[in-house]
Amino acid sequence: MEVKPMKVIGLSGDQVAAYAAKQCRVDVVSAYPITPQTIIVEEYSNYVANGEVDTEFICVESEHSAMSACIGASLTGARVFTATSSQGLALMHEMLYIASGLRCPIVMCVVNRALSAPINIHCDHSDMMGSRDCGWIQIFAENAQEVYDWVIQAFKLAEDIDVLLPVAVNLDGFTISHALEDIRVLEDDVVGKFLPERRTVYKLDPDDPILVGPLVLPDYYFEFKVQQEEAMKKAAEKIREVAREYYGYSNREYGPIDSFNVDDANTALVGMGSTAGMLRAVARKLKERGRRVAVIKPWLYRPFPKEDFVKLVKDMESIIVLDRTLSFGAPVGPLCSDVIATLYESGRCDIKVANAIYGLGGRDLTPVEAENLFMKAVKMAEEKRVIRRVEFVGVRE
């Protein structure tokens, strides 16, 4: 397929999320404002007010109500979009499980922000990690361009008849949401070819009524949950199909996981979100000094891309996993926990794994700190031992 020339426009991460949703011809948006997400739904409300979209915009009194309205709209066969952050996502928590349990292919942008208390409006991943087991497909973007591309792909993935699960596209608060970037955008008709109108098999229809969300006791509840797990497994494969098709329209490659310099490395740092770009820059400098270091960035967090990860680390001797959240009382952070479980399951217990907790409440991870982590990973490979299992990076003495 010949890729059409794309126009370049300057948009922030929040603006580009709204722009992508606009091009996806969303039927219903229901949302409640919260920093640093507000710009997304504010921008989309401008499209509605200006007549640029044929979308029902529902203003509600809380994020719990926003997700409730999204669920109802999705069950009628509508294409649905929303966005939230932090305490807003926490307030949605009950409805997140209902959205996935009812197999509603809603797409939501989560602008990652620390959870209170104390009150903090800046970035970490504690909001989404607090809901990591809610049955949503979860994607983490590194920059605004990735936000644009993933929102469009997310609808295609969510609405696939073999998947039918909601998708959360995560973007780091302020670092991505409020930063202006040059974005290469597709033409509206190109997005329309990639993402046709939603087609539904089952939907709420007064002329053809069905029962949705009934009481299910121990005789069948377990089977419902297993079906969700099977759909999640299918999503891991479908995301490859969606990414291959999207490449034909955009010439941009996506998939479950991204990496830098893995073919020439014996140690790596693993992290998600905007931090990955800085990690690559540091790794590039260290490579010039003869250090065999790599960066691994999962785009897809749920379902966790186990097979892809194992292939990338086949020559690794040590790994440090960066978690931008605390899992209080747990041995390691959530991403590190998934990495350790994946390595154990694949028989790669020989790889030494440590965990770095960083960036809580928006604190920057500096290039110097990143270089120190790389060198710690190098030392772990050389000494064939874990120097310290968990390290809190950048905490003031």
C-alpha positions as CSV (number, residue, x, y, z in Angstrom):
1,M,0.0,0.0,0.0
2,E,1.3,3.4,-0.9
3,V,1.5,5.7,2.1
4,K,-0.1,9.1,1.5
5,P,2.0,12.2,2.4
6,M,1.0,13.3,5.9
7,K,0.5,16.8,7.2
8,V,2.5,17.9,10.3
9,I,0.7,19.8,13.0
10,G,1.7,21.1,16.4
11,L,-0.3,19.5,19.2
12,S,0.1,18.6,22.8
13,G,-0.5,15.1,24.0
14,D,-3.9,16.0,25.3
15,Q,-4.9,17.8,22.1
16,V,-3.7,15.0,19.9
17,A,-5.7,12.4,21.9
18,A,-8.9,14.4,21.1
19,Y,-7.8,14.9,17.5
20,A,-7.4,11.1,17.1
21,A,-10.7,10.4,18.7
22,K,-12.3,13.0,16.3
23,Q,-10.8,11.2,13.3
24,C,-12.2,7.9,14.6
25,R,-15.7,9.3,14.3
26,V,-16.7,8.6,17.9
27,D,-20.5,8.4,18.6
28,V,-20.5,9.2,22.3
29,V,-18.1,11.0,24.7
30,S,-18.9,11.1,28.4
31,A,-16.4,12.7,30.7
32,Y,-15.6,14.7,33.8
33,P,-12.7,17.1,34.0
34,I,-9.6,16.4,36.1
35,T,-6.0,17.8,35.8
36,P,-4.0,17.0,33.7
37,Q,-6.7,15.3,31.5
38,T,-9.2,18.1,31.2
39,I,-7.8,19.5,27.9
40,I,-8.7,16.2,26.1
41,V,-12.4,16.4,26.7
42,E,-12.4,20.2,26.6
43,E,-10.9,20.0,23.1
44,Y,-13.4,17.4,22.0
45,S,-16.3,19.5,23.3
46,N,-15.0,22.3,21.0
47,Y,-15.3,19.9,18.0
48,V,-18.9,19.2,19.1
49,A,-19.8,22.8,19.6
50,N,-18.3,23.8,16.2
51,G,-20.2,21.0,14.4
52,E,-17.0,19.3,13.3
53,V,-18.2,15.9,14.7
54,D,-21.6,14.2,15.0
55,T,-21.0,13.1,18.6
56,E,-23.2,13.0,21.7
57,F,-21.2,14.7,24.4
58,I,-22.5,13.8,27.9
59,C,-21.5,16.1,30.8
60,V,-21.8,14.2,34.1
61,E,-21.2,14.9,37.8
62,S,-18.4,12.4,38.4
63,E,-16.0,10.0,36.7
64,H,-18.1,7.1,38.1
65,S,-21.0,8.5,36.1
66,A,-18.8,9.1,33.1
67,M,-17.9,5.5,32.8
68,S,-21.4,4.4,33.6
69,A,-22.7,6.5,30.6
70,C,-19.9,5.1,28.4
71,I,-21.0,1.5,29.3
72,G,-24.6,2.2,28.4
73,A,-23.7,3.9,25.1
74,S,-21.3,1.1,24.2
75,L,-23.9,-1.6,24.8
76,T,-26.2,0.1,22.2
77,G,-23.5,-0.3,19.6
78,A,-22.0,3.1,19.7
79,R,-18.3,3.9,19.4
80,V,-17.3,5.4,22.7
81,F,-14.4,7.5,24.1
82,T,-13.5,9.1,27.4
83,A,-10.5,10.2,29.4
84,T,-9.5,10.6,33.0
85,S,-6.6,10.8,35.5
86,S,-5.6,9.8,39.0
87,Q,-8.5,10.1,41.5
88,G,-10.9,10.1,38.6
89,L,-9.7,6.7,37.5
90,A,-9.9,5.6,41.2
91,L,-13.5,6.8,41.4
92,M,-14.3,4.8,38.2
93,H,-12.8,1.6,39.7
94,E,-16.1,-0.2,40.2
95,M,-17.2,0.6,36.6
96,L,-13.9,-0.5,35.0
97,Y,-14.7,-4.1,36.0
98,I,-18.2,-3.8,34.7
99,A,-17.0,-2.3,31.3
100,S,-14.7,-5.3,30.8
101,G,-17.1,-7.8,32.2
102,L,-19.8,-6.7,29.8
103,R,-17.3,-6.7,26.9
104,C,-17.6,-3.0,26.1
105,P,-15.0,-1.9,23.5
106,I,-14.5,1.6,25.1
107,V,-11.3,3.5,24.5
108,M,-10.1,5.7,27.3
109,C,-7.0,7.9,27.6
110,V,-5.6,7.8,31.1
111,V,-3.3,10.8,31.7
112,N,-1.1,9.3,34.4
113,R,-1.0,11.2,37.6
114,A,-0.1,10.4,41.2
115,L,-2.8,9.4,43.7
116,S,-3.5,11.4,46.8
117,A,-2.7,11.8,49.7
118,P,-0.8,14.1,49.8
119,I,-2.3,15.9,46.8
120,N,-0.1,15.9,43.8
121,I,-1.1,16.6,40.2
122,H,2.1,15.4,38.5
123,C,3.0,12.1,36.8
124,D,3.5,8.6,38.1
125,H,1.8,5.4,37.2
126,S,0.0,4.6,40.4
127,D,-3.4,5.4,39.0
128,M,-3.4,2.8,36.2
129,M,-1.4,0.3,38.3
130,G,-4.1,0.5,40.9
131,S,-6.5,-0.8,38.3
132,R,-4.1,-3.1,36.4
133,D,-6.3,-6.2,37.0
134,C,-9.6,-4.7,35.9
135,G,-9.7,-6.6,32.6
136,W,-8.8,-3.7,30.4
137,I,-6.1,-3.9,27.7
138,Q,-3.5,-1.3,28.7
139,I,-1.1,0.5,26.5
140,F,1.6,3.0,27.5
141,A,2.7,5.7,25.1
142,E,6.1,7.4,25.1
143,N,5.2,10.6,23.3
144,A,2.4,12.5,21.7
145,Q,2.9,10.8,18.3
146,E,2.5,7.5,19.9
147,V,-0.7,8.7,21.7
148,Y,-2.2,9.6,18.3
149,D,-1.2,6.3,16.7
150,W,-2.3,4.2,19.6
151,V,-5.7,5.8,20.1
152,I,-6.6,5.0,16.4
153,Q,-5.2,1.4,16.8
154,A,-7.0,1.0,20.1
155,F,-10.4,1.3,18.6
156,K,-9.6,-1.3,15.9
157,L,-8.3,-3.7,18.6
158,A,-11.1,-3.1,21.1
159,E,-13.9,-3.6,18.5
160,D,-12.5,-6.8,17.0
161,I,-15.1,-9.5,17.4
162,D,-12.6,-11.9,18.9
163,V,-11.5,-9.3,21.5
164,L,-14.4,-6.9,22.6
165,L,-12.5,-5.5,25.5
166,P,-12.0,-1.9,26.6
167,V,-8.6,-0.3,26.1
168,A,-6.7,2.3,28.2
169,V,-4.1,4.4,26.3
170,N,-1.8,5.8,29.0
171,L,0.2,9.0,28.6
172,D,2.4,10.6,31.3
173,G,0.8,13.7,32.9
174,F,2.3,17.0,31.8
175,T,5.4,15.4,30.4
176,I,3.3,14.2,27.4
177,S,-0.1,15.7,28.0
178,H,1.0,19.4,28.0
179,A,4.1,19.2,25.8
180,L,3.8,20.5,22.3
181,E,5.1,18.2,19.5
182,D,5.1,18.0,15.7
183,I,2.6,15.3,15.0
184,R,2.4,13.5,11.6
185,V,-1.4,12.9,11.2
186,L,-3.2,10.8,8.6
187,E,-6.0,12.3,6.5
188,D,-9.5,11.7,7.7
189,D,-10.4,9.4,4.8
190,V,-7.3,7.2,5.5
191,V,-8.3,6.8,9.1
192,G,-11.8,5.9,7.8
193,K,-10.4,3.1,5.6
194,F,-8.3,1.7,8.5
195,L,-11.2,2.0,11.0
196,P,-14.6,1.5,9.4
197,E,-17.8,2.1,11.4
198,R,-18.4,-0.2,14.3
199,R,-20.3,-3.4,13.6
200,T,-21.9,-5.2,16.5
201,V,-23.3,-8.7,16.9
202,Y,-25.1,-8.1,20.2
203,K,-26.5,-4.8,21.3
204,L,-29.3,-3.3,23.3
205,D,-32.3,-2.8,21.0
206,P,-35.9,-2.2,22.1
207,D,-37.1,-4.0,19.0
208,D,-34.9,-7.1,19.7
209,P,-34.4,-7.2,23.5
210,I,-31.6,-9.2,25.1
211,L,-30.5,-9.6,28.7
212,V,-27.2,-7.9,29.7
213,G,-25.4,-8.1,33.0
214,P,-27.7,-10.6,34.8
215,L,-27.1,-12.1,38.2
216,V,-24.7,-15.1,37.8
217,L,-24.1,-17.3,40.8
218,P,-21.3,-19.9,41.3
219,D,-22.6,-22.1,38.6
220,Y,-21.5,-19.8,35.7
221,Y,-19.5,-16.8,37.0
222,F,-16.2,-18.6,36.8
223,E,-16.8,-19.3,33.1
224,F,-17.5,-15.7,32.3
225,K,-14.1,-14.7,33.8
226,V,-12.3,-17.4,31.8
227,Q,-13.9,-16.0,28.6
228,Q,-12.5,-12.6,29.5
229,E,-9.0,-14.2,30.0
230,E,-9.3,-15.9,26.6
231,A,-10.2,-12.6,25.0
232,M,-7.2,-11.0,26.6
233,K,-4.9,-13.7,25.2
234,K,-6.4,-13.2,21.7
235,A,-5.7,-9.4,22.1
236,A,-2.0,-10.2,22.4
237,E,-2.1,-11.6,18.9
238,K,-4.6,-9.2,17.4
239,I,-2.5,-6.2,18.4
240,R,0.2,-7.6,15.9
241,E,-2.4,-7.7,13.1
242,V,-3.7,-4.2,13.9
243,A,-0.1,-2.9,14.0
244,R,0.8,-4.5,10.7
245,E,-2.2,-3.1,9.0
246,Y,-1.6,0.4,10.5
247,Y,2.0,0.3,9.2
248,G,0.5,0.0,5.7
249,Y,-1.3,3.4,6.2
250,S,1.3,5.2,8.4
251,N,4.7,3.7,7.8
252,R,5.1,3.6,11.6
253,E,5.9,0.3,13.3
254,Y,4.1,-0.7,16.5
255,G,3.5,-3.9,18.4
256,P,3.4,-5.3,21.9
257,I,7.0,-4.2,22.8
258,D,9.8,-1.9,21.6
259,S,13.5,-2.1,22.1
260,F,16.8,-0.5,21.4
261,N,20.2,-2.2,20.9
262,V,19.1,-5.6,22.2
263,D,21.1,-7.5,19.6
264,D,24.4,-6.2,20.9
265,A,23.7,-6.2,24.6
266,N,23.9,-8.4,27.6
267,T,22.1,-6.1,30.0
268,A,19.1,-3.9,29.8
269,L,16.8,-1.4,31.5
270,V,13.1,-2.0,31.2
271,G,10.6,0.9,31.5
272,M,7.3,2.3,30.2
273,G,6.1,5.7,29.1
274,S,8.0,8.9,28.5
275,T,11.1,7.8,30.4
276,A,12.1,5.4,27.6
277,G,13.3,8.2,25.3
278,M,15.8,9.4,27.9
279,L,17.0,5.9,28.6
280,R,17.7,5.3,24.9
281,A,19.8,8.5,24.7
282,V,21.9,7.4,27.7
283,A,22.2,3.9,26.3
284,R,23.4,5.3,23.0
285,K,26.2,7.2,24.8
286,L,27.2,4.2,26.8
287,K,27.3,2.1,23.7
288,E,29.8,4.5,22.2
289,R,32.0,3.8,25.3
290,G,31.8,0.1,24.6
291,R,29.0,-0.8,27.1
292,R,26.7,-3.5,25.9
293,V,23.4,-2.0,27.2
294,A,19.9,-2.0,25.8
295,V,16.5,-0.5,26.5
296,I,13.2,-2.5,26.5
297,K,9.9,-0.6,26.4
298,P,6.7,-2.5,26.7
299,W,3.9,-0.7,24.8
300,L,1.5,-3.3,25.9
301,Y,1.2,-3.9,29.6
302,R,-2.0,-5.9,29.7
303,P,-1.9,-8.5,28.4
304,F,1.8,-8.6,29.3
305,P,3.8,-9.6,26.1
306,K,5.5,-12.6,27.6
307,E,6.7,-14.3,24.5
308,D,8.1,-11.1,23.0
309,F,9.9,-10.2,26.2
310,V,11.6,-13.6,26.5
311,K,12.9,-13.3,22.9
312,L,14.3,-9.9,23.5
313,V,16.2,-11.0,26.7
314,K,17.5,-14.3,25.3
315,D,21.2,-13.0,25.5
316,M,20.8,-11.0,28.7
317,E,22.6,-11.6,31.9
318,S,21.0,-8.9,34.0
319,I,18.0,-6.6,33.9
320,I,16.8,-3.6,36.0
321,V,13.1,-2.9,35.7
322,L,11.9,0.7,36.3
323,D,8.5,1.0,38.1
324,R,6.9,4.5,38.3
325,T,4.7,3.4,41.2
326,L,4.9,1.7,44.6
327,S,3.2,-1.6,45.3
328,F,3.1,-1.2,49.0
329,G,4.2,-4.3,50.9
330,A,5.1,-6.3,47.8
331,P,8.6,-7.6,47.2
332,V,8.9,-5.5,44.0
333,G,6.9,-3.2,41.8
334,P,4.2,-4.4,39.4
335,L,6.1,-4.3,36.2
336,C,9.1,-6.0,37.8
337,S,6.8,-8.6,39.3
338,D,5.6,-9.4,35.8
339,V,9.1,-9.6,34.4
340,I,10.3,-11.9,37.2
341,A,7.2,-14.2,36.7
342,T,7.8,-14.3,33.0
343,L,11.4,-15.2,33.3
344,Y,10.6,-17.9,35.9
345,E,7.9,-19.4,33.6
346,S,10.3,-19.5,30.6
347,G,13.1,-21.1,32.6
348,R,15.4,-18.0,32.6
349,C,16.0,-17.8,36.3
350,D,19.7,-17.2,35.5
351,I,19.0,-13.6,34.5
352,K,19.6,-11.3,37.5
353,V,16.7,-8.9,38.0
354,A,16.6,-5.8,40.2
355,N,13.9,-3.1,40.6
356,A,14.2,0.7,40.5
357,I,11.3,2.7,41.9
358,Y,11.5,6.2,40.4
359,G,9.6,9.3,39.5
360,L,6.8,9.3,42.0
361,G,4.8,12.5,42.1
362,G,6.4,13.8,38.9
363,R,10.1,13.7,40.1
364,D,12.4,13.6,37.1
365,L,14.8,10.7,36.6
366,T,18.0,12.4,35.5
367,P,20.4,11.1,32.8
368,V,23.0,10.7,35.6
369,E,20.7,8.5,37.6
370,A,19.8,6.5,34.5
371,E,23.5,6.0,33.7
372,N,24.1,4.8,37.3
373,L,21.3,2.3,36.8
374,F,22.9,1.1,33.6
375,M,26.2,0.7,35.3
376,K,24.6,-1.2,38.2
377,A,23.1,-3.6,35.6
378,V,26.5,-4.0,34.0
379,K,28.0,-4.8,37.4
380,M,25.3,-7.3,38.1
381,A,26.1,-9.0,34.8
382,E,29.8,-9.1,35.6
383,E,29.4,-10.3,39.2
384,K,26.5,-12.6,38.4
385,R,24.5,-11.5,41.4
386,V,21.7,-9.1,42.4
387,I,23.4,-6.2,44.2
388,R,20.2,-4.8,45.7
389,R,16.7,-6.1,44.7
390,V,14.8,-2.8,45.2
391,E,16.3,0.7,44.9
392,F,14.5,4.0,45.4
393,V,16.0,6.3,42.8
394,G,16.2,10.1,43.5
395,V,14.9,10.0,47.1
396,R,16.3,12.9,49.2
397,E,18.4,11.9,52.2
